[in-house]
Amino acid sequence: MNRARYCWRCEAPCKQMCSRCGVAFYCSKVCQKQDKWRHEPNCDDALLKTECSSCGVEREGMMKCSSCLEVYYCNVECQRKHWARHRSSCDETVEKTIQLVKRIKSFLDMRKRNTGLPVTYYWGNTPAVDLINLSMNEGEEYSSPLALLLCGVGDPRNVLMTIASLPDAYKQQVTFVLNDICACTLARMVLLLYMLYKAEKLSKNQVKFQFLLADVQNIESFLPVSLKYDRITTSNLWDYCSLPGLLTKLKGFLNGTNPHAVMLTETDNWVRDFMPEVIHDLPQLWGIDDLIYKAARHAKSRTCKFVWDYFNISSEFLMFLRASLLISSTYKDLASLKRKKKIPYVKSKRL
């Protein structure tokens, strides 16, 4: 688990930060080297210093091209000087993004018409995470109660990891509101948490649970009126419904008094369903580091999915994110954006 002032490889207490990104912590050069295959893609995306595409200067505080988000500049003057060389690739990124919007719209429309047979998912397909992570957010000295809304919760892995990761010094109540549309999945969640209560593995005074069996599209009428949330998660509902609709529906339930309150969503299928070209590009990158082969050699998967995390595909993901945020646009709006060669800017915020 990635925590402030703890090594991101062995979890030993430490104060040394990664000099490239200023986010990760490592207790030694050995741990940093061993964690290279996992940390490098995120490190590349959070670099403190970047190089100007026009003059070649490397420093902090560079500005990104607001259209493609793929190149950096010192200032507007450098951007103007580089425009003649950059224009074609920039316009191509805008064009691809608008085409991707249409692909996503068609896919979601088709999914609405063809719901198919219901499928029960009992286990998640990503590692458990600490949804609160006080040391990286509010701080371990935080002394107010916390509330979390987990939509499409599935299994309890994130709930249990979050509880287990609470600092010993934190004594306030933590409320979990757990939602799922599947009765079998939610019933199993209730049973597992009840067993932990009976075995006294969970604090009966500090942790409180509420359960909601409902479709997230209609969840507003079931939520406690007086409760605001410090974390809202939506699992990978982004794969199945409109991202703008999801964000608009739930953002009003965030705790406005906590500047660290945040909504978390994820997508598991964006490459498979919308950008399969990413898969075709990955094999060209294989073999650049033996650590990747050592880590992936024992993976059971026979697809490219098990190596995605080892490469920096943030530019492709940003394209998908921007396209997802535009799917409520009409085709007339998209045509206008295409003519203007301009799509909405997405700002990345450092931790």
C-alpha positions in Angstrom: 0.0 0.0 0.0 1.4 3.4 -1.0 1.6 5.7 2.1 3.5 8.9 2.9 6.7 8.4 4.8 6.7 4.6 4.2 8.7 2.8 1.6 6.5 1.9 -1.4 8.3 -1.4 -1.8 8.9 -2.8 1.7 6.7 -0.4 3.8 9.5 0.4 6.2 9.4 4.0 7.7 11.4 6.4 5.6 11.7 10.0 4.6 13.5 9.8 1.2 11.2 10.7 -1.8 11.7 9.8 -5.4 13.7 12.6 -6.9 11.9 12.3 -10.3 8.3 12.7 -9.2 8.4 13.8 -5.6 5.5 11.5 -4.7 6.9 8.0 -4.0 9.0 7.1 -0.9 11.8 4.6 -0.8 14.0 3.5 2.1 17.0 2.5 -0.1 18.2 2.4 -3.7 17.6 -1.3 -3.7 13.9 -0.9 -2.9 13.6 1.8 -5.5 15.3 -0.4 -8.2 13.1 -3.4 -7.3 10.0 -1.2 -7.6 11.0 0.3 -10.9 8.6 -1.9 -13.1 5.6 -0.9 -11.0 6.4 2.8 -10.3 8.0 4.0 -13.5 4.8 4.5 -15.5 3.3 6.7 -12.8 6.6 8.4 -12.1 6.9 9.4 -15.8 3.4 10.8 -15.6 4.1 12.9 -12.5 7.6 14.2 -13.4 8.7 17.3 -11.5 10.8 18.4 -14.5 9.7 18.2 -18.1 11.4 19.3 -21.4 10.1 22.1 -23.6 9.3 20.7 -27.0 10.4 24.0 -28.6 13.7 25.1 -26.9 14.7 21.9 -25.1 15.0 23.5 -21.7 14.2 21.1 -18.8 12.6 22.5 -15.7 9.6 22.4 -13.4 6.3 24.2 -14.0 6.0 23.6 -17.8 2.6 24.1 -19.5 1.0 21.4 -21.6 -0.5 21.9 -25.0 -4.2 22.3 -24.1 -5.4 20.5 -27.2 -3.4 17.3 -27.3 -1.9 17.2 -23.7 1.1 15.4 -25.1 3.9 18.1 -25.4 5.2 20.7 -22.9 6.3 24.3 -23.3 8.1 27.0 -21.2 5.6 29.7 -22.2 3.2 30.8 -25.0 6.1 32.1 -27.1 7.8 28.7 -27.2 4.4 27.2 -28.1 4.0 29.6 -31.0 7.5 28.9 -32.4 6.8 25.1 -32.3 3.3 25.2 -33.7 4.3 24.7 -37.4 6.0 21.4 -36.4 3.4 20.3 -33.9 0.2 21.2 -35.7 -0.4 18.0 -37.7 0.0 15.7 -34.7 -2.1 18.0 -32.5 -4.9 18.1 -35.0 -4.7 14.3 -35.3 -5.2 13.9 -31.6 -8.3 16.1 -31.7 -9.7 14.1 -34.6 -9.0 10.7 -32.9 -10.7 12.0 -29.7 -13.9 13.0 -31.5 -14.0 9.7 -33.3 -13.6 8.0 -30.0 -16.6 9.9 -28.6 -18.8 8.5 -31.4 -17.5 5.0 -30.7 -18.3 5.3 -27.0 -21.8 6.7 -27.7 -22.6 3.8 -30.0 -21.3 1.2 -27.6 -23.3 2.6 -24.6 -26.5 2.9 -26.8 -26.0 -0.7 -27.9 -25.5 -1.9 -24.3 -28.8 -0.2 -23.2 -30.7 -2.1 -25.9 -29.0 -5.4 -25.3 -28.8 -6.0 -21.6 -28.3 -9.7 -21.9 -28.5 -12.2 -19.0 -27.4 -10.9 -15.6 -24.0 -12.0 -14.4 -23.0 -12.3 -10.8 -19.4 -11.2 -9.9 -18.4 -12.4 -6.5 -14.7 -11.4 -6.6 -13.0 -8.2 -7.8 -10.3 -8.2 -10.4 -8.0 -5.6 -8.9 -5.9 -5.5 -5.7 -7.5 -4.1 -2.5 -6.8 -0.4 -1.9 -7.0 1.9 1.2 -9.8 4.3 0.1 -9.0 6.7 2.9 -5.2 6.7 3.0 -5.0 9.4 5.7 -1.3 9.9 5.4 -1.5 10.9 1.7 -4.7 12.9 2.0 -6.2 14.5 5.2 -3.1 13.6 7.3 -2.7 11.2 10.2 -3.6 13.9 12.6 -7.1 14.3 11.1 -9.8 14.1 13.9 -13.2 14.3 12.2 -15.6 11.4 11.4 -15.4 9.9 7.9 -18.1 8.6 5.7 -17.7 6.5 2.5 -20.2 5.6 -0.2 -19.3 2.6 -2.2 -21.5 2.1 -5.3 -21.3 -1.3 -7.0 -19.2 -2.5 -4.1 -19.0 -6.1 -5.1 -16.7 -7.8 -2.6 -15.4 -6.4 0.7 -11.7 -6.3 -0.2 -11.4 -2.4 -0.3 -13.6 -2.1 2.9 -11.4 -4.4 4.8 -8.1 -2.9 3.5 -9.4 0.6 4.4 -10.3 -0.5 8.0 -7.0 -2.3 8.5 -5.0 0.7 7.3 -6.6 3.2 9.7 -3.8 4.7 11.9 -4.0 3.6 15.6 -4.2 7.3 16.6 -7.5 7.8 14.6 -10.4 7.2 17.0 -13.3 8.8 15.1 -16.2 6.8 13.6 -16.0 5.6 10.0 -19.3 5.0 8.2 -19.5 2.8 5.1 -22.6 2.9 2.9 -22.4 -0.1 0.7 -24.4 -0.4 -2.5 -24.9 -3.1 -5.1 -27.6 -4.0 -7.6 -27.1 -7.7 -7.1 -28.9 -9.2 -4.1 -26.6 -12.3 -4.0 -23.5 -10.2 -3.9 -24.8 -7.8 -1.3 -26.0 -10.7 0.9 -22.6 -12.3 0.8 -21.1 -8.9 1.8 -23.5 -8.7 4.8 -22.6 -12.3 5.9 -18.8 -11.8 5.7 -18.9 -8.6 7.7 -21.3 -10.1 10.2 -18.8 -13.0 10.7 -16.0 -10.5 11.3 -18.1 -8.7 13.9 -18.9 -11.9 15.7 -15.3 -12.9 15.7 -14.4 -9.4 17.1 -12.1 -8.7 14.2 -13.8 -5.3 13.6 -14.3 -2.5 16.1 -18.0 -2.4 16.9 -17.7 1.2 18.1 -15.6 2.8 15.4 -17.0 1.2 12.2 -20.6 1.5 11.1 -22.2 -0.1 8.0 -25.3 0.6 6.0 -26.4 -1.5 3.0 -28.4 -0.4 -0.1 -29.8 -2.9 -2.6 -30.5 -0.5 -5.5 -29.5 0.5 -9.0 -27.0 3.3 -8.8 -29.0 5.2 -11.4 -31.8 5.5 -8.7 -29.6 5.7 -5.6 -30.5 9.2 -4.6 -33.8 8.3 -3.0 -32.2 5.7 -0.8 -29.3 7.6 0.6 -29.4 9.0 4.2 -30.4 12.6 3.8 -28.1 14.1 6.4 -24.9 12.2 5.5 -22.2 13.7 3.2 -19.3 11.6 2.1 -15.5 12.0 2.2 -15.0 9.3 -0.4 -17.4 8.1 -3.1 -16.4 5.1 -5.2 -18.2 3.7 -8.2 -16.2 0.6 -9.0 -16.0 0.2 -12.8 -19.5 1.5 -13.5 -17.7 3.8 -16.0 -17.5 0.8 -18.3 -21.3 0.5 -18.3 -22.8 4.0 -18.1 -22.2 7.7 -19.0 -19.3 9.2 -17.0 -20.7 12.7 -17.0 -24.0 11.3 -15.8 -22.3 9.3 -13.0 -20.3 12.3 -11.8 -23.3 14.7 -12.0 -25.5 12.3 -10.1 -23.1 11.8 -7.1 -21.0 14.9 -6.8 -23.6 16.7 -4.7 -23.2 14.0 -1.9 -19.5 14.9 -1.3 -18.6 16.5 2.0 -18.0 20.1 1.1 -16.3 20.9 4.4 -13.5 18.4 3.7 -11.1 19.7 1.0 -9.8 16.2 0.5 -13.3 14.7 -0.2 -13.1 13.0 -3.6 -15.1 10.8 -6.0 -13.2 7.8 -7.3 -14.2 5.8 -10.4 -12.4 3.3 -12.6 -12.6 1.6 -15.9 -11.4 -2.0 -16.5 -12.4 -2.4 -20.1 -11.5 0.8 -21.8 -8.7 -0.7 -23.9 -10.7 -3.8 -24.8 -13.9 -2.1 -25.7 -12.8 1.3 -27.1 -9.1 1.5 -27.8 -7.9 -2.0 -28.9 -5.1 -0.3 -30.9 -3.3 0.1 -27.6 -2.9 -3.7 -27.4 -1.4 -3.9 -30.8 1.2 -1.2 -29.9 2.4 -2.9 -26.6 4.3 -5.8 -28.1 6.7 -3.3 -29.7 7.7 -2.2 -26.3 8.3 -5.6 -24.8 11.9 -6.5 -23.8 12.9 -3.0 -22.7 13.5 -4.2 -19.2 14.2 -7.6 -17.8 12.3 -6.8 -14.7 9.1 -6.9 -16.6 9.7 -10.4 -17.8 10.7 -11.5 -14.3 7.5 -10.1 -12.9 5.2 -11.3 -15.7 6.7 -14.7 -16.2 4.5 -16.3 -13.5 1.3 -14.4 -14.6 -1.6 -16.8 -15.4 -3.1 -14.4 -18.0 -2.2 -15.2 -21.6 -3.4 -11.8 -22.8 -1.7 -8.4 -23.0 -3.7 -7.2 -20.0 -1.2 -8.3 -17.5 1.5 -6.0 -18.9 -0.5 -2.8 -19.2 0.6 -1.6 -15.8 4.3 -1.8 -16.8 4.0 0.8 -19.6 3.1 4.5 -19.6 -0.1 4.6 -21.6 -1.4 7.8 -19.9 -1.7 9.8 -23.2 -4.1 7.1 -24.5 -6.0 7.1 -21.3 -6.3 10.9 -21.3 -7.8 10.7 -24.8 -10.3 8.1 -23.5 -11.1 10.3 -20.5 -11.7 13.4 -22.6 -13.9 11.5 -25.0 -15.9 10.0 -22.1 -16.6 13.5 -20.8 -17.9 14.6 -24.2 -20.4 11.8 -24.8 -23.3 14.0 -23.7 -22.5 16.3 -26.7 -24.7 16.2 -29.7 -23.2 15.3 -33.1 -23.6 18.9 -34.1 -21.5 20.0 -31.1 -18.8 17.4 -32.0 -18.8 18.7 -35.6 -18.2 22.2 -34.2 -15.3 21.0 -32.0 -13.8 19.3 -35.0 -13.9 22.4 -37.1 -12.4 24.5 -34.2 -9.7 21.8 -33.5 -10.4 22.3 -29.8 -11.6 19.9 -27.2 -12.1 20.5 -23.4 -8.9 20.6 -21.3 -8.3 18.0 -18.6 -6.0 19.1 -15.8 -3.9 16.6 -13.9 -3.4 17.4 -10.2 -0.4 16.2 -8.3 -1.0 14.2 -5.1 
